[in-house]
């Protein structure tokens, strides 16, 4: 039990200074004669100053009937009497205080105030001094202990991360009862456009990068747009909810109709595919395959984001309703020569090759039909222990859950073999060396009651600030560029805020959230706060200026992009990145290559 109280009073995973202030408040309020409401007052104080509540509440128990009446009250009374030297009284002042309770406090205080006012004042002065001394002692104790525990905790986690890449095989081998850790990839019979000339009009942006109205506009004049499958509600009345069962049934109808009309068809044999994306002269090549749901559940496919239950459920119902993975999961991996096996394929003529006018991005697909080539590629990927979800956490969770659902149905029917197609879902594997994460910037709706001058003064406590001559992106990590009032500022986090940080805490988005957005803009949860919005780096810094200068927002923060190494390190540590940390571009097109569950 004592260990539990110790861990709660001195938590290793919280900021030492905030814990110390919470403990100070708990001890001070507990020692002072708060007449049975110490816990309530401690919680209220911690809530008011946004301090962790548990350490304060636990530390308030330092004062209890034994210590109060045996130590703190007598010591306070004695100290107070030494300060003001009250007149002698003909009753025991401390016995009166011992009888103090929530019910009779008014009566006792009135009696003391009438018969021994100077003794009551002496007691209050003395007990305040004792409470302050006790609070300061425990403040220092809490700060030292929590700092030490946190430093050891972070060192342990950081050391784990630094050694994890080299130890991946050993760690996952132990976790999987001696099995060698490896990626498992499978060829499949893709459902894809029959006419290469129609691939551009059939394929579509992912379902979650536009709203309903935008989807309807994008699909206008394109009867075979894949948005009619991934966002089939665009063909239904606006009164029909996007999660209505009619939506998933209509998606299946549209998919079946495209097959029946000969617009899309399955390959005749299992194949692997290469998907190249071109953006502003930069190319990235992905291997399109299927991955087993078992790898997702066993941690071979690693994640770094939380999924929302409603969005995950929506994609699960869509997969089961259409009997297909209509969009791929974007995976990345540490390349160990696997990409070299694709070199001879990409020298041949592609199956699809087009540029989308809206953004100017190129999309190219090659089909790998040769069985020997497929076997060699699969074998090469067995040397890669893990992959990472770069984008598509909801799709991955839904794909794995759909596989599990279908497997349970087959087991109940007594037909399950483990080799069924539904055990796998659609993915594209990109080498991490080819990917680039763009910045994910923040705009604030209000200054939360601050004047611009007050805001800059508060920010100067966190940043070293220098005015910029022109609009520009941050030059390095731990620098955030700030725009307000027509001016740009380079804001570099002060060194004291960059000490002993874990993999998540060291992210610029996490530092900004903790030190600026929460305390100054009252953004407690970026997912739900109405005072913040997010702008993907693909839209450029000009979009930040536009939104601020128009009056829609008051200021903006341009972020330095999160790196692939940071993403993979956080996933390796089993931790979760803050919301809106990464923006990948270009987006994968839905409908070019679809995996059906049967």
MOQUI-V345466 format. One record per residue. RES is the residue in one small letter. PHI is phi in radians with two decimals (999 if undefined). NEAR is the number of other ideal C-beta (glycine too) atoms within 8 Angstrom. Layout:
((RES PHI NEAR) (RES PHI NEAR))
//
This chain:
((x 999 4) (x -1.08 5) (x -1.14 6) (x -1.11 7) (x -1.10 10) (x -1.08 8) (x -1.15 9) (x -1.35 10) (x -1.35 11) (x -2.17 12) (x -1.15 13) (x -1.44 10) (x -1.82 5) (x -2.21 11) (x -1.13 5) (x -1.08 11) (x -1.16 7) (x -1.19 10) (x -1.12 17) (x -1.07 13) (x -1.12 11) (x -1.11 16) (x -1.12 17) (x -0.98 13) (x -1.08 14) (x -1.09 17) (x -1.18 18) (x -1.04 12) (x -1.15 14) (x -1.17 14) (x -1.24 14) (x -1.12 9) (x -1.22 8) (x -1.61 9) (x 0.94 8) (x 1.48 6) (x -2.07 8) (x -1.08 12) (x -1.13 8) (x -1.08 7) (x -1.16 10) (x -1.12 16) (x -1.09 11) (x -1.11 8) (x -1.10 12) (x -1.13 14) (x -1.16 8) (x -1.09 6) (x -1.78 7) (x 0.95 7) (x -1.80 12) (x -1.11 11) (x -1.44 11) (x -1.05 8) (x -1.02 17) (x -1.15 17) (x -1.12 12) (x -1.10 11) (x -1.20 15) (x -1.14 14) (x -1.34 9) (x -1.00 12) (x -1.66 11) (x -2.48 7) (x -0.89 5) (x -1.19 6) (x -1.34 10) (x -1.09 11) (x -1.49 10) (x -1.64 6) (x -2.39 7) (x -1.18 13) (x -1.12 14) (x -1.06 10) (x -1.11 10) (x -1.12 15) (x -1.09 16) (x -1.09 9) (x -1.10 12) (x -1.10 16) (x -1.17 12) (x -1.22 6) (x -1.51 9) (x -1.94 9) (x 0.82 5) (x -1.25 11) (x -1.13 4) (x -1.18 4) (x -2.17 9) (x -1.82 3) (x -2.54 8) (x -1.43 5) (x -1.06 13) (x -1.18 10) (x -1.16 8) (x -1.09 12) (x -1.19 13) (x -1.14 8) (x -1.50 8) (x -1.21 10) (x -2.52 8) (x -1.09 6) (x -1.34 4) (x -1.87 8) (x -1.05 10) (x -1.11 6) (x -1.11 7) (x -1.14 12) (x -1.11 9) (x -1.07 8) (x -1.08 9) (x -1.16 13) (x -1.13 8) (x -1.46 6) (x -1.70 8) (x -2.61 10) (x -1.09 9) (x -1.23 9) (x -1.25 13) (x -1.12 12) (x -1.13 11) (x -1.05 14) (x -1.09 14) (x -1.12 10) (x -1.13 12) (x -1.15 16) (x -1.20 16) (x -1.14 10) (x -1.14 11) (x -1.09 13) (x -1.09 15) (x -1.15 9) (x -1.10 8) (x -1.08 13) (x -1.10 14) (x -1.15 9) (x -1.04 9) (x -1.26 13) (x -1.03 13) (x -1.12 9) (x -1.05 9) (x -1.12 18) (x -1.10 12) (x -1.16 8) (x -1.17 9) (x -1.15 15) (x -1.05 9) (x -1.14 8) (x -1.13 11) (x -1.17 13) (x -1.09 9) (x -1.15 9) (x -1.12 10) (x -1.18 11) (x -1.07 8) (x -1.15 8) (x -1.16 11) (x -1.15 10) (x -1.08 8) (x -1.07 9) (x -1.16 11) (x -1.10 6) (x -1.66 8) (x -1.17 12) (x -1.05 7) (x -1.20 5) (x -1.74 8) (x -0.85 11) (x -1.10 9) (x -1.15 7) (x -1.09 10) (x -1.24 13) (x -1.08 11) (x -1.15 8) (x -1.15 8) (x -1.95 9) (x 0.97 5) (x 1.54 5) (x -1.33 6) (x -1.20 5) (x -1.21 12) (x -2.84 10) (x -1.33 13) (x -2.11 11) (x -2.14 12) (x -2.32 11) (x -1.29 10) (x -2.73 12) (x -1.58 10) (x -1.18 12) (x -1.60 12) (x -2.58 11) (x -1.01 13) (x -1.33 8) (x -1.67 7) (x -0.98 8) (x -1.17 5) (x -1.66 11) (x -1.01 15) (x -1.11 9) (x -1.35 8) (x -1.36 14) (x -1.17 12) (x -2.60 13) (x -1.10 9) (x -1.00 10) (x -1.07 10) (x -1.76 6) (x -1.83 6) (x -2.56 9) (x -1.61 5) (x -1.08 10) (x -1.13 6) (x -1.16 8) (x -1.09 13) (x -1.11 9) (x -1.20 7) (x -1.13 12) (x -1.49 13) (x -1.06 6) (x 1.38 4) (x -2.13 9) (x -1.09 5) (x -1.93 10) (x -1.05 12) (x -1.20 12) (x -1.08 14) (x -1.27 13) (x -1.81 14) (x -1.34 14) (x -2.28 12) (x -1.12 13) (x -1.10 11) (x -1.14 11) (x -1.65 7) (x -1.79 11) (x -1.07 4) (x -1.08 5) (x -1.29 3) (x -1.39 10) (x -1.13 5) (x -1.10 8) (x -1.79 8) (x -1.17 9) (x -0.94 6) (x -1.05 8) (x -1.13 14) (x -1.25 13) (x -1.15 9) (x -1.21 12) (x -1.06 15) (x -1.14 11) (x -1.04 8) (x -1.16 12) (x -1.13 12) (x -1.08 8) (x -1.18 8) (x -1.13 11) (x -1.22 11) (x -1.09 6) (x -1.42 6) (x 1.34 6) (x -1.30 11) (x -2.27 11) (x -2.71 8) (x -1.38 7) (x -1.14 10) (x -1.40 4) (x -2.44 6) (x -1.20 8) (x -2.35 13) (x -1.85 12) (x -2.45 13) (x -1.98 14) (x -2.12 15) (x -1.78 15) (x -2.05 13) (x -2.17 11) (x -2.47 9) (x 0.92 3) (x 1.46 5) (x -1.66 7) (x -2.03 8) (x -2.44 9) (x -1.98 13) (x -2.04 13) (x -1.63 14) (x -1.59 14) (x -2.71 13) (x -1.99 12) (x -2.13 17) (x -1.34 11) (x -1.02 15) (x -1.02 8) (x -1.17 11) (x -1.19 13) (x -1.21 8) (x -1.59 8) (x 1.45 8) (x -1.24 14) (x -1.71 13) (x -1.70 12) (x -2.05 9) (x -2.38 11) (x -2.23 9) (x -1.41 5) (x -1.84 9) (x -1.50 7) (x -1.02 6) (x -1.19 7) (x -1.24 10) (x -1.14 13) (x -1.13 9) (x -1.05 12) (x -1.21 13) (x -1.10 13) (x -1.14 11) (x -1.22 13) (x -1.09 16) (x -1.20 11) (x -1.20 10) (x -1.61 12) (x 1.03 9) (x -2.74 11) (x -1.58 13) (x -1.38 13) (x -2.40 11) (x -1.46 12) (x -1.57 14) (x -1.56 14) (x -1.92 14) (x -2.31 13) (x -2.68 14) (x -1.45 8) (x -1.21 9) (x -2.20 6) (x 1.77 7) (x -1.12 15) (x -1.11 10) (x -1.07 6) (x -1.22 10) (x -1.64 12) (x -1.02 8) (x -1.26 6) (x -1.21 10) (x -1.28 10) (x -1.47 5) (x -1.55 7) (x -1.21 2) (x -1.35 9) (x -1.42 7) (x -2.20 11) (x -2.79 9) (x -2.67 8) (x -2.11 8) (x -1.46 10) (x -1.13 5) (x -1.06 4) (x -2.19 6) (x 1.34 6) (x -1.52 10) (x -1.68 10) (x -2.33 18) (x -2.33 11) (x -2.27 16) (x -2.04 12) (x -1.83 8) (x -1.83 13) (x -1.78 7) (x -1.15 6) (x -1.11 6) (x -1.14 6) (x -1.15 11) (x -1.07 14) (x -1.10 8) (x -1.15 9) (x -1.15 15) (x -1.06 11) (x -1.11 7) (x -1.10 10) (x -1.31 13) (x -1.18 9) (x -1.44 7) (x -1.64 12) (x -1.26 9) (x -2.52 13) (x -2.19 13) (x -2.26 15) (x -1.32 16) (x -1.45 12) (x -2.66 9) (x 1.85 11) (x -1.09 11) (x -1.22 13) (x -1.12 13) (x -1.16 15) (x -1.09 13) (x -1.18 14) (x -1.08 16) (x -1.20 12) (x -1.18 11) (x -1.10 15) (x -1.08 15) (x -1.12 10) (x -1.09 10) (x -1.15 13) (x -1.12 12) (x -1.12 8) (x -1.06 8) (x -1.17 10) (x -1.13 8) (x -1.11 6) (x -1.43 7) (x 1.32 5) (x -1.99 5) (x -1.32 9) (x -2.06 5) (x 1.62 5) (x -1.80 4) (x -1.13 11) (x -1.10 9) (x -1.22 10) (x -1.32 12) (x -2.23 12) (x -2.39 16) (x -1.38 14) (x -2.58 13) (x -2.20 14) (x -1.78 13) (x -1.95 14) (x -1.08 13) (x -1.08 12) (x -1.20 5) (x -1.68 9) (x -1.60 12) (x -2.40 6) (x -1.54 11) (x -1.57 11) (x -1.18 11) (x -2.19 16) (x -1.65 14) (x -2.05 14) (x -2.19 15) (x -1.93 15) (x -1.33 10) (x -2.34 8) (x -1.62 11) (x 1.01 8) (x 1.53 4) (x -1.48 9) (x -1.44 6) (x -0.96 9) (x -1.17 6) (x -1.13 8) (x -1.10 13) (x -1.10 9) (x -1.14 8) (x -1.18 10) (x -1.15 13) (x -1.16 8) (x -1.33 5) (x -1.83 11) (x -1.95 10) (x -1.59 6) (x -1.93 12) (x -2.36 6) (x -1.24 8) (x -1.75 11) (x -1.32 3) (x -2.67 5) (x -1.15 8) (x -2.80 8) (x -1.37 8) (x -1.00 12) (x -1.49 7) (x -2.79 6) (x -1.16 6) (x 1.25 9) (x -2.12 13) (x -2.15 14) (x -1.68 14) (x -2.01 13) (x -2.17 15) (x -2.83 12) (x 1.06 4) (x 1.38 4) (x -2.20 8) (x -1.87 11) (x -2.30 12) (x -1.54 12) (x -2.05 13) (x -1.86 10) (x -1.05 14) (x -1.12 9) (x -1.04 6) (x -1.16 5) (x -1.57 9) (x -1.97 10) (x -1.65 6) (x 0.93 5) (x -1.72 7) (x -1.37 10) (x -1.10 13) (x -1.42 11) (x -1.06 9) (x -1.41 10) (x -1.14 13) (x -1.03 14) (x -1.13 12) (x -1.27 11) (x -1.09 14) (x -1.09 13) (x -1.07 12) (x -1.24 9) (x -1.65 10) (x -2.14 12) (x -1.14 13) (x -1.25 12) (x -1.26 6) (x -1.70 11) (x -1.98 12) (x 1.04 8) (x -1.64 12) (x -1.27 5) (x -2.25 6) (x -1.03 12) (x -1.23 5) (x -2.07 5) (x -1.10 10) (x -1.54 5) (x -1.65 10) (x -2.40 13) (x -2.42 8) (x -2.22 10) (x -2.24 13) (x -1.14 10) (x -1.08 12) (x -1.09 7) (x -1.50 7) (x 1.40 6) (x -1.20 11) (x -1.04 8) (x -1.17 9) (x -1.14 13) (x -1.06 11) (x -1.05 8) (x -1.26 13) (x -1.37 14) (x -1.14 7) (x -1.31 7) (x 1.58 4) (x -1.11 6) (x -2.26 12) (x -1.75 8) (x -2.83 12) (x -2.57 16) (x -2.08 14) (x -1.63 13) (x -1.73 13) (x -1.42 12) (x -1.09 12) (x -1.13 12) (x -1.66 8) (x -1.09 9) (x -1.09 6) (x -1.09 11) (x -1.01 15) (x -1.21 13) (x -1.11 11) (x -1.17 13) (x -1.12 13) (x -1.05 10) (x -1.38 12) (x 1.26 4) (x -1.81 10) (x -2.04 8) (x -1.32 13) (x -1.07 11) (x -1.08 7) (x 1.02 8) (x -1.64 9) (x -2.29 11) (x -2.37 11) (x -1.72 10) (x -2.61 10) (x -1.35 7) (x -1.38 8) (x -1.24 13) (x -1.49 10) (x -1.37 14) (x 1.64 14) (x -1.27 13) (x -2.44 12) (x -2.08 12) (x -1.88 14) (x -1.70 11) (x -1.35 12) (x -2.31 6))
//
